[in-house]
Amino acid sequence: MTRTKSGVIHTAMLLLACLILMSACSKETGTNSPPNNNVSSINNHETVSASNVANENNNKLEPYTLRFVYTGSPQRDELAVEQAMNEYLLTKINAKIDLMPIDWGPWDDKVNLMIASREKVDIIFTAQWNKHAVNVSKGAFLELDELLEQYGQGILQSLDPVFLAGAKINGKNYAVPTNKELAAQGGIIYRSDVAEELGIDMSKVKKIEDLDEVYQTIISKKPGMTPLYMKLGETFNTHYIGNFDGLGDTSIPGIILKDEDGTIVKPAYEVERYVNTLRITRQFFQKGYINKDAATNQTMNNDAISSGDVFSITSALKPGKNEELAIQTGLIGKLAQLALNEKTIATSETAGSMLAISSTSQNPVRAMMFINMLHTDPYLNNLINYGIEGKHYIKLEDNIIKSTELTKDYNPGANWMFGNQFLNYVWETEDPLKWERFKEFSQNAKLSPGLGFVFNGDAVKAEVAAVVNVDRQYQTALETGSVDVDKVLPEYRESLKAAGIEKIIKEKQAQFDQFLANK
């Protein structure tokens, strides 16, 4: 990244943060009106035409089926929703959709194979924390700037430019960020009904260590219940709980703390907070608080807590996250959320959920048209998120909906992945002012010292690939408490050094120092 580009991104990010903190970035909710071509944007911009380019040229477009790969559990009524989407998309962009959800457990392996084998797909979910930069370096995703300009005007007019600026790699966009909350916070979601039944005062819990007494009570009084479910990527050392700023793709080593002012880039094993949390987690594991198969289990958090045998899970938090999860799991009124850290804003939040166009796509133009519609078309957006009106939900008033007996057959809970959350309906069990709460959530958040910086890993591609392989061998076992920290951490550290981690840290620090010098 050049000095000029870094400076532009940094200035833009600080401007957005200031606007958020001053409550100047108001967001309007979506609309329940029938589908039409013109949709008001949600950020006080001018009215945008969701698919005007496509509509004008629909009769000139050849039929095409878009293959859309994202993470999540396959839904029983997926084909019915696909059919409804196809009927609508054919009238807009002469396209059909092939939804290809992949469960979280096998997600990494299947996507890696898909990319390596050059499988022909069109749109892929990606994120800063999910090896986005690594996959860009592999040539997996197309550069999108020209496509955005020509076929993504709805995105450009409704999405604050800071999201795109913060998601750039070497000055270019390779994915379109979701329009969502900007601040980040992490903690646990827990069974509030069980806590109340056992007389547990969760308000006393302020940090991870405070959960010891809570989990001991669960073990003693609910012996068949697992106090804390963990798995790959869902631990107390996950970036959203540890407040670790990876300064770009979190799979590339080298972090600072988002909630402190230090600017020295370190490998995680040299960060006191990370190592202390490893030790606490190990203690919890030895006391029987954590599921014994945490290092290998691929069951998603949502499925684990819905089983009725789990008291709590780790989670990224936002306003109403517990209510969203309650609807997905059938635990309405039985879940609460508890923050374990300070709210922060970092570059990672702009790139925390994105849609990329695969370099194997046979029709990138149509793929961008579809992504543009997800950002601007309330009907399509809510169809993919909630299913078919009258079947999977019933509309009450304004943007409020209620569940039906068939809601369980299509409820992917993937709103944060699909375009524009501010177009989403709100369940009757949720706060009707949910989207106002999202705006408020980003106020008074701590700004990371790395806000605006994105690491360019081109110079250390080989080392990054080697480190990723080492992480697969050690990271999950350590971070779930499944192995002895004193024995395994030194071995992990030496393996990372052999893979070239010190070269990566040196390069990241040099780029970060250059960025800081331009402040």
C-alpha positions in Angstrom: 0.0 0.0 0.0 1.4 3.4 -0.9 1.6 6.3 1.5 -1.2 8.1 -0.4 -3.6 5.2 -0.3 -2.9 4.5 3.4 -3.5 8.1 4.2 -6.7 8.2 2.3 -8.0 5.1 4.1 -6.9 6.3 7.5 -8.6 9.7 7.0 -11.8 8.1 5.8 -11.9 5.7 8.7 -11.4 8.4 11.3 -14.0 10.5 9.6 -16.6 7.7 9.8 -15.7 6.9 13.4 -16.1 10.6 14.4 -19.5 10.7 12.6 -20.6 7.6 14.4 -19.5 8.9 17.8 -21.4 12.1 17.1 -24.6 10.2 16.1 -24.4 11.8 12.7 -24.7 8.6 10.7 -28.4 7.8 10.9 -29.7 4.7 9.3 -33.3 4.1 8.2 -34.9 0.7 8.3 -36.1 -1.2 5.3 -39.5 -1.2 3.8 -42.4 -3.7 3.7 -43.8 -2.4 0.5 -44.2 -4.7 -2.5 -41.1 -5.2 -4.7 -40.4 -2.5 -7.2 -37.4 -1.1 -9.1 -36.7 2.0 -6.9 -35.6 1.5 -3.4 -34.7 4.2 -0.9 -31.2 3.9 0.4 -30.6 3.6 4.1 -27.9 6.2 4.7 -29.7 9.5 3.7 -28.4 9.3 0.2 -30.5 9.9 -2.9 -32.9 7.3 -4.0 -31.1 4.5 -5.9 -32.4 2.1 -8.5 -31.7 -1.4 -7.3 -31.6 -3.0 -10.7 -32.1 -0.2 -13.2 -29.2 -1.2 -15.4 -30.4 -4.8 -15.4 -34.0 -4.0 -16.1 -33.2 -1.8 -19.0 -31.2 -4.5 -20.6 -32.9 -7.6 -19.3 -34.1 -8.6 -22.8 -30.5 -8.5 -24.0 -29.1 -10.7 -21.2 -28.6 -14.4 -21.8 -30.0 -16.7 -19.1 -27.5 -17.5 -16.4 -27.5 -19.5 -13.1 -25.4 -17.9 -10.4 -23.7 -20.3 -7.9 -23.6 -18.7 -4.5 -21.3 -20.2 -1.8 -21.7 -19.1 1.8 -21.4 -20.6 5.2 -24.4 -21.9 7.2 -26.6 -25.0 7.7 -28.5 -26.1 4.6 -32.2 -25.4 5.1 -35.1 -27.9 4.6 -37.0 -25.5 2.4 -34.0 -24.2 0.5 -35.3 -25.3 -2.9 -38.6 -23.6 -2.4 -36.9 -20.3 -1.5 -34.6 -20.8 -4.5 -37.6 -21.2 -6.8 -39.1 -18.0 -5.4 -35.9 -16.1 -5.9 -35.6 -17.5 -9.4 -39.0 -16.2 -10.4 -38.1 -12.8 -9.2 -34.5 -12.7 -10.5 -35.6 -13.8 -14.0 -37.7 -10.6 -14.2 -34.8 -8.4 -13.0 -31.5 -9.8 -14.3 -32.6 -12.9 -16.3 -30.8 -15.1 -13.8 -31.4 -18.0 -11.5 -29.6 -18.8 -8.2 -28.1 -21.9 -6.9 -27.7 -21.6 -3.1 -24.7 -23.5 -1.9 -24.4 -23.3 1.9 -21.6 -25.1 3.6 -21.6 -25.8 7.4 -19.1 -24.0 9.5 -17.3 -27.2 10.4 -16.1 -28.2 7.0 -16.2 -24.6 5.6 -12.4 -24.0 5.5 -11.5 -27.3 3.9 -14.3 -27.3 1.3 -13.6 -23.7 0.3 -9.8 -24.3 0.1 -10.5 -27.3 -2.2 -12.9 -25.3 -4.2 -10.3 -22.6 -4.8 -7.5 -25.0 -5.4 -9.5 -27.0 -7.9 -10.7 -23.9 -9.7 -14.3 -25.0 -9.3 -16.7 -22.8 -11.3 -18.7 -20.7 -8.8 -19.8 -17.1 -8.9 -20.1 -15.5 -5.5 -18.3 -16.6 -2.3 -18.7 -15.3 1.3 -15.4 -14.0 2.6 -14.1 -12.0 5.6 -11.0 -10.4 7.0 -11.0 -13.1 9.7 -11.5 -16.0 7.2 -8.3 -15.8 5.2 -9.6 -13.1 2.8 -6.1 -11.7 2.1 -4.7 -15.2 1.7 -7.3 -16.1 -0.9 -6.8 -12.8 -2.7 -3.1 -13.6 -3.0 -4.0 -17.0 -4.5 -6.0 -15.2 -7.2 -9.3 -16.6 -6.0 -11.3 -13.4 -6.2 -11.7 -10.8 -8.9 -10.9 -7.1 -8.5 -14.2 -5.4 -8.3 -13.7 -1.6 -8.7 -14.8 -1.4 -12.3 -17.7 -3.8 -11.8 -18.8 -1.7 -8.8 -18.7 1.4 -10.9 -20.7 -0.1 -13.8 -23.1 -2.5 -12.1 -22.9 -1.7 -8.4 -24.2 1.9 -8.2 -26.8 0.9 -5.6 -24.0 -0.3 -3.4 -21.9 2.8 -3.9 -24.9 5.0 -3.1 -26.1 3.2 0.0 -22.9 1.8 1.6 -20.7 4.3 3.4 -17.4 4.5 1.4 -15.4 3.8 4.5 -16.5 0.2 4.4 -15.0 -0.2 0.9 -11.9 1.8 1.8 -11.3 -0.4 4.8 -11.7 -3.6 2.8 -9.1 -2.7 0.2 -6.0 -4.8 -0.4 -3.2 -2.9 -2.0 -5.6 -0.2 -3.0 -8.2 -2.5 -4.7 -11.5 -4.1 -3.6 -11.8 -7.8 -4.0 -15.1 -8.1 -2.1 -18.2 -6.1 -1.2 -18.7 -5.5 2.6 -22.1 -6.1 4.2 -23.8 -2.9 5.3 -24.1 -3.5 9.1 -22.9 -2.3 12.5 -19.3 -0.9 12.6 -18.3 -1.5 16.3 -17.3 -4.9 17.6 -17.7 -6.6 20.9 -17.5 -10.1 22.2 -18.6 -12.3 25.1 -21.0 -15.1 25.7 -24.6 -16.0 25.0 -26.1 -18.1 27.8 -29.2 -19.8 29.1 -30.8 -17.0 31.2 -33.6 -19.4 32.3 -31.1 -21.8 33.7 -29.1 -19.0 35.4 -32.4 -17.8 37.0 -33.4 -21.3 38.1 -30.1 -21.8 39.8 -29.9 -18.3 41.3 -26.8 -17.3 39.4 -26.2 -13.6 39.3 -24.6 -13.0 35.9 -24.3 -9.2 36.6 -21.3 -10.0 38.7 -19.4 -11.4 35.7 -17.1 -8.7 34.3 -14.2 -10.8 32.9 -13.5 -14.3 31.8 -12.1 -15.4 35.2 -15.5 -14.5 36.8 -17.1 -17.3 34.9 -15.3 -19.9 37.0 -17.9 -19.7 39.9 -20.8 -19.7 37.4 -19.6 -22.8 35.6 -18.8 -24.6 38.9 -22.5 -24.0 39.8 -23.6 -25.5 36.5 -21.4 -28.6 37.0 -22.7 -29.1 40.5 -26.4 -28.5 40.0 -26.8 -29.5 36.3 -24.4 -32.4 35.8 -25.7 -33.3 32.4 -25.2 -29.8 31.0 -21.9 -28.5 29.4 -21.1 -25.1 31.0 -19.2 -23.8 27.9 -19.2 -25.1 24.3 -16.0 -24.4 22.3 -14.8 -25.4 18.8 -12.5 -24.2 16.1 -12.6 -20.4 16.0 -15.0 -20.1 18.9 -12.9 -19.6 22.0 -12.0 -16.8 24.5 -8.9 -16.1 22.3 -11.1 -15.3 19.2 -10.3 -11.8 18.0 -13.7 -10.5 18.9 -13.2 -11.4 22.6 -9.5 -10.8 22.9 -9.8 -7.5 21.1 -6.8 -8.5 18.9 -6.3 -6.3 15.8 -4.7 -8.4 13.0 -4.2 -5.3 10.9 -5.9 -7.0 8.0 -6.5 -10.7 7.6 -6.5 -12.3 11.0 -5.0 -15.5 9.6 -1.8 -13.6 9.0 0.1 -13.4 12.2 1.1 -10.1 13.9 -1.4 -8.3 16.2 -1.9 -5.2 18.4 -4.6 -4.7 21.0 -7.6 -2.7 19.7 -8.4 -1.5 23.2 -5.0 -0.2 24.0 -2.6 2.4 22.5 0.4 0.3 21.7 1.7 0.0 18.1 4.3 -2.7 18.4 3.2 -5.7 16.2 3.7 -9.0 18.0 3.0 -12.6 17.4 0.2 -13.8 19.6 2.5 -16.0 21.7 4.3 -12.8 22.9 1.0 -11.0 23.9 0.4 -11.4 27.6 -3.4 -11.3 27.2 -3.4 -14.2 24.7 -1.1 -16.4 26.8 -3.0 -15.7 30.1 -6.3 -16.6 28.3 -4.8 -19.8 27.1 -4.0 -20.7 30.7 -7.5 -19.8 32.0 -9.1 -21.8 29.2 -6.9 -24.8 30.1 -8.0 -24.5 33.7 -11.6 -24.5 32.6 -11.1 -27.5 30.4 -9.5 -29.5 33.2 -12.4 -28.6 35.5 -14.8 -30.1 33.0 -16.4 -26.8 32.0 -15.6 -27.2 28.3 -16.7 -30.0 26.0 -13.9 -32.6 25.8 -14.1 -32.8 22.0 -13.6 -29.1 21.5 -10.5 -29.5 19.4 -12.2 -31.7 16.9 -16.0 -31.1 17.1 -17.5 -29.4 14.1 -21.0 -28.8 15.5 -21.9 -25.1 15.1 -22.5 -23.0 18.2 -26.1 -22.5 17.3 -26.8 -26.2 17.1 -24.9 -26.8 20.3 -26.9 -24.4 22.4 -30.2 -25.5 20.8 -29.6 -29.1 22.0 -30.5 -28.0 25.5 -27.3 -29.5 26.9 -25.2 -26.4 26.7 -25.3 -23.4 29.1 -23.1 -20.9 27.1 -21.2 -20.3 23.9 -18.7 -17.6 22.9 -20.1 -15.1 20.4 -19.5 -11.8 18.7 -22.1 -9.5 20.1 -24.3 -6.7 18.8 -27.7 -5.3 19.9 -30.3 -8.1 20.1 -27.8 -10.9 19.2 -29.4 -13.1 21.9 -32.9 -12.5 20.5 -31.7 -13.4 16.9 -30.2 -16.6 18.2 -33.3 -17.4 20.3 -35.4 -17.4 17.2 -33.0 -19.6 15.3 -32.8 -22.1 18.1 -36.3 -22.2 19.4 -35.2 -20.7 22.8 -37.2 -17.5 22.7 -37.0 -15.8 26.1 -34.3 -18.2 27.3 -31.1 -16.5 26.1 -29.2 -13.5 27.3 -25.8 -12.0 26.2 -22.9 -10.8 28.3 -20.0 -8.7 27.1 -16.5 -9.6 28.2 -14.6 -6.7 26.7 -14.7 -3.1 25.5 -16.4 -2.0 22.3 -13.9 -1.2 19.6 -13.7 0.0 16.0 -11.0 -1.3 13.7 -10.4 -1.8 10.0 -11.4 -5.4 10.5 -15.0 -4.4 11.2 -15.4 -2.9 7.7 -14.3 -6.3 6.2 -15.8 -8.6 8.7 -18.5 -9.9 6.3 -18.2 -9.6 2.5 -19.2 -11.2 -0.8 -16.5 -11.8 -3.4 -16.8 -12.7 -7.0 -14.8 -15.8 -7.8 -12.2 -15.6 -10.5 -13.8 -18.7 -12.0 -17.1 -17.0 -12.5 -18.5 -17.3 -16.0 -20.5 -14.1 -15.6 -19.0 -11.6 -13.2 -21.3 -8.9 -14.4 -24.4 -10.8 -13.4 -22.8 -11.7 -10.1 -22.3 -8.0 -9.4 -25.9 -7.2 -10.4 -27.1 -9.8 -7.9 -24.9 -8.4 -5.0 -26.2 -4.9 -5.9 -29.7 -6.2 -5.5 -28.9 -7.7 -2.1 -27.9 -4.2 -1.0 -30.9 -2.3 -2.4 -33.8 -4.6 -3.0 -35.9 -5.2 0.2 -37.9 -8.0 -1.3 -34.9 -10.1 -2.5 -33.0 -9.3 0.7 -35.7 -10.5 3.0 -36.6 -13.5 0.8 -33.1 -14.9 1.1 -33.0 -14.1 4.8 -36.5 -15.1 6.0 -38.0 -17.2 3.2 -41.5 -17.0 1.8 -44.1 -14.6 3.3 -47.1 -16.5 4.5 -45.2 -19.7 4.8 -42.0 -19.1 6.8 -43.2 -15.9 8.4 -46.2 -13.6 8.6 -45.9 -9.9 8.2 -47.6 -7.9 10.9 -47.0 -4.2 10.6 -44.3 -2.0 9.1 -41.2 -4.2 9.1 -42.4 -6.5 12.0 -42.8 -10.2 11.3 -43.8 -13.2 13.3 -42.9 -16.9 13.0 -45.0 -19.8 11.8 -44.9 -23.5 12.3 -42.7 -23.6 9.2 -40.2 -21.0 10.2 -37.9 -23.8 11.3 -37.7 -25.1 7.8 -36.1 -21.9 6.5 -34.3 -19.7 9.0 -30.6 -19.5 8.0 -29.7 -16.7 10.4 -27.3 -15.3 7.9 -28.5 -11.7 7.7 -25.1 -10.3 8.5 -23.7 -12.0 5.3 -26.3 -10.8 2.7 -25.9 -7.3 1.5 -27.7 -4.8 3.7 -28.9 -5.6 7.2 -30.8 -2.3 7.4 -33.3 -3.7 4.9 -34.1 -6.6 7.1 -37.4 -7.2 8.8 -37.6 -7.5 12.6 -39.1 -10.4 14.5 -41.9 -9.5 16.8 -39.8 -10.9 19.7 -37.0 -8.4 18.9 -36.7 -4.8 19.8 -38.7 -2.8 17.2 -36.0 -0.2 17.3 -33.3 -2.7 16.5 -31.7 -0.7 13.7 -31.5 2.4 15.9 -29.8 0.3 18.5 -27.3 -0.7 15.9 -26.5 3.0 15.3 -26.1 3.6 19.0 -23.9 0.6 19.4 -21.1 2.2 17.4 -21.0 5.2 19.6 -18.4 5.6 22.3 -16.3 2.7 21.0 -12.6 2.6 21.4 -10.7 3.3 18.2 -7.9 0.9 17.5 -4.5 2.4 16.8 -4.5 0.4 13.6 -7.8 1.9 12.3 -7.4 2.4 8.6 -4.4 0.2 8.1 -4.5 -3.0 5.9 -1.5 -5.2 5.7 -0.3 -6.2 2.2 1.2 -9.7 2.5 2.4 -10.0 -1.1 6.1 -10.0 0.1 5.6 -12.9 2.5 3.2 -15.2 0.6 5.2 -18.3 1.1 5.7 -17.7 4.9 2.0 -17.0 5.3 1.0 -20.3 3.7 3.5 -22.1 5.9 2.2 -20.4 9.1 -1.4 -21.3 8.2 -0.4 -24.9 8.0 1.2 -24.7 11.4 -1.9 -23.0 12.9 -4.0 -25.9 11.7 -1.9 -28.3 13.7 -1.7 -26.4 17.0 -4.1 -23.5 17.3 -7.5 -25.0 18.0 -6.1 -27.5 20.5 -4.4 -24.7 22.5 -7.2 -22.2 22.3 -9.9 -24.7 23.5 -7.8 -25.7 26.5 -7.4 -29.3 25.1 -3.7 -29.5 25.6 -1.1 -28.5 28.2 -0.1 -24.9 27.5 3.4 -25.2 29.1 4.2 -28.2 26.9 2.6 -27.3 23.6 3.0 -23.6 23.3 6.8 -23.7 23.1 6.5 -26.3 20.4 3.9 -24.2 18.5 6.2 -21.1 18.8 9.2 -22.9 17.4 7.2 -24.4 14.6 5.9 -20.9 13.7 9.5 -19.5 13.7 10.6 -22.3 11.4 7.7 -21.4 9.1 8.9 -17.8 8.9 6.7 -15.9 11.3 9.4 -13.5 12.3 9.8 -12.3 8.6 6.0 -11.7 8.5 6.0 -9.7 11.8 9.0 -7.6 10.5 7.2 -6.8 7.2 3.9 -6.0 8.9 5.6 -3.7 11.4 7.5 -1.9 8.6 4.3 -1.2 6.7 2.4 -0.2 9.9 5.2 2.2 10.9 5.0 3.8 7.5 1.2 4.2 7.9 1.6 5.7 11.4 4.2 8.2 10.1 1.5 9.6 7.7 -0.9 10.4 10.5 
